[in-house]
Amino acid sequence: MAVAAEFVGFYEREAKSVLVFFARRTLDGEVALDLTAETFAQAWRGWARVRTDSAEEMRAWLFTIARRQL
């Protein structure tokens, strides 16, 4: 369960930034929400492989996923 709790914390820290990232690029709130949800779904699928020792690396990894979703 600790893995899920770590991911929830990561989501809580980063979700707003990802949503803003998409909203600024799409100018459509619904599309931005959908892309944010899909980004975190992909992140959850890859969570076991990500290195969680650096917040900066985790954020870069997440935004790489976000850019690919866009």
Backbone bond lengths (Angstrom), bond angles and torsions (degrees), N, CA, C in turn:
res aa  C-N    CA-C-N  psi(-1)  N-CA   C-N-CA  omega(-1)  CA-C   N-CA-C  phi
1 M - - - 1.452 - - 1.530 111.60 -
2 A 1.326 117.47 -22.07 1.460 120.48 -179.93 1.524 111.12 -62.45
3 V 1.325 116.81 -33.82 1.464 120.63 179.63 1.524 109.77 -63.03
4 A 1.313 116.91 -44.96 1.468 120.93 178.69 1.518 110.81 -63.82
5 A 1.324 117.40 -40.80 1.461 121.14 179.78 1.533 110.74 -64.31
6 E 1.319 117.45 -39.26 1.466 121.08 176.39 1.528 110.53 -61.67
7 F 1.326 115.68 -43.06 1.461 119.07 -179.19 1.520 110.42 -66.57
8 V 1.313 118.13 -40.72 1.465 121.14 178.74 1.529 110.04 -60.19
9 G 1.326 116.59 -44.20 1.461 119.81 176.97 1.516 112.13 -60.66
10 F 1.324 116.33 -41.97 1.463 122.37 177.39 1.523 109.98 -61.27
11 Y 1.318 116.60 -45.58 1.462 121.67 177.94 1.530 110.41 -59.38
12 E 1.313 116.64 -47.65 1.463 120.76 -178.44 1.530 111.91 -61.59
13 R 1.318 117.34 -34.72 1.468 121.23 179.12 1.527 112.40 -75.24
14 E 1.317 117.26 -35.19 1.470 120.63 -168.05 1.525 116.45 -109.33
15 A 1.310 118.63 -14.86 1.471 120.47 -172.72 1.530 112.74 -59.14
16 K 1.311 117.07 -43.27 1.467 119.35 -178.75 1.523 111.02 -62.78
17 S 1.321 117.16 -41.78 1.467 120.49 -179.97 1.523 111.51 -63.83
18 V 1.319 116.29 -40.50 1.466 120.34 179.02 1.532 109.88 -66.72
19 L 1.326 116.78 -42.89 1.463 120.51 178.72 1.529 110.80 -60.86
20 V 1.313 117.78 -44.65 1.468 121.65 178.12 1.532 110.11 -62.69
21 F 1.323 116.71 -42.21 1.465 121.50 176.95 1.528 110.59 -52.81
22 F 1.328 116.16 -48.97 1.466 119.76 -178.68 1.526 112.28 -72.94
23 A 1.313 117.61 -39.74 1.462 120.62 -178.53 1.525 111.19 -61.49
24 R 1.309 117.21 -39.89 1.468 120.72 179.54 1.520 112.26 -68.57
25 R 1.295 116.54 -27.80 1.459 119.36 -177.39 1.528 113.45 -92.40
26 T 1.319 117.06 -29.20 1.460 119.32 -177.78 1.527 113.14 -100.20
27 L 1.328 116.65 -23.56 1.463 122.39 -175.11 1.529 111.98 55.96
28 D 1.322 115.53 30.50 1.464 122.06 179.67 1.525 108.30 -142.37
29 G 1.326 116.10 112.48 1.455 121.15 -175.92 1.515 114.25 -60.44
30 E 1.315 116.66 -41.24 1.468 120.05 -179.26 1.533 111.38 -66.16
31 V 1.312 115.46 -43.00 1.469 119.58 178.51 1.528 109.24 -64.42
32 A 1.329 116.55 -41.33 1.466 120.40 179.25 1.528 110.87 -61.48
33 L 1.328 117.71 -41.79 1.464 121.00 177.54 1.529 111.13 -63.75
34 D 1.319 116.41 -44.27 1.470 120.26 179.19 1.531 111.49 -62.01
35 L 1.321 116.49 -43.78 1.456 120.16 -179.83 1.525 111.35 -67.25
36 T 1.326 116.77 -36.68 1.464 120.62 176.66 1.521 110.12 -63.07
37 A 1.317 116.74 -45.91 1.463 120.86 179.51 1.523 110.80 -60.95
38 E 1.316 116.92 -44.31 1.464 120.24 -179.44 1.528 111.43 -67.38
39 T 1.320 116.42 -36.29 1.462 120.07 177.55 1.525 110.72 -60.83
40 F 1.334 116.56 -45.86 1.458 119.16 -179.73 1.526 112.22 -72.96
41 A 1.318 117.83 -27.69 1.468 119.81 173.90 1.529 109.74 -65.08
42 Q 1.325 116.34 -43.57 1.465 120.17 177.28 1.529 110.81 -65.58
43 A 1.324 116.01 -39.41 1.471 119.85 178.75 1.526 110.67 -62.96
44 W 1.314 117.25 -40.28 1.463 120.20 179.03 1.527 110.21 -63.34
45 R 1.326 116.44 -40.94 1.469 119.97 179.24 1.527 111.63 -61.46
46 G 1.322 116.72 -33.64 1.454 120.28 -178.37 1.518 114.54 -99.42
47 W 1.325 117.15 4.83 1.462 121.86 -173.46 1.525 112.91 -57.56
48 A 1.305 118.33 -36.12 1.470 121.09 -177.51 1.525 111.71 -66.20
49 R 1.325 117.24 -22.40 1.463 120.92 -176.99 1.529 113.76 -96.69
50 V 1.325 117.27 -11.58 1.470 119.57 -176.03 1.526 110.92 -81.22
51 R 1.327 115.23 144.24 1.468 120.40 175.75 1.525 107.62 -82.91
52 T 1.318 116.32 121.32 1.461 120.45 -176.12 1.522 112.84 -101.20
53 D 1.334 118.00 16.65 1.455 120.13 -178.31 1.526 112.78 -86.47
54 S 1.302 118.79 -9.07 1.458 122.23 -179.63 1.528 110.07 -135.06
55 A 1.327 115.95 118.37 1.463 120.46 179.34 1.527 111.21 -61.29
56 E 1.324 116.63 -36.42 1.463 120.55 -179.60 1.525 111.30 -65.98
57 E 1.329 116.57 -42.63 1.464 119.96 178.13 1.527 111.35 -65.29
58 M 1.315 116.36 -39.49 1.464 120.03 179.16 1.530 110.39 -63.96
59 R 1.316 116.25 -42.30 1.465 120.66 179.98 1.537 110.04 -66.12
60 A 1.321 117.23 -42.47 1.468 120.59 177.72 1.525 110.57 -61.17
61 W 1.326 116.54 -42.52 1.467 121.54 177.68 1.526 110.47 -60.17
62 L 1.339 116.65 -45.07 1.460 120.94 -179.60 1.523 111.08 -62.75
63 F 1.318 117.10 -44.19 1.463 119.31 -178.61 1.529 112.58 -73.01
64 T 1.309 117.98 -21.41 1.456 120.47 170.39 1.523 109.32 -65.90
65 I 1.318 116.70 -43.40 1.461 121.34 175.98 1.527 109.29 -61.75
66 A 1.319 116.94 -44.85 1.471 121.13 -178.65 1.531 111.36 -60.49
67 R 1.323 116.26 -45.93 1.475 119.13 178.68 1.529 111.20 -60.62
68 R 1.299 116.65 -37.25 1.477 119.54 178.37 1.521 111.18 -68.81
69 Q 1.312 117.67 -34.44 1.460 120.62 177.73 1.526 110.61 -67.61
70 L 1.316 116.03 -36.36 1.463 120.67 -178.30 1.524 110.09 -65.28
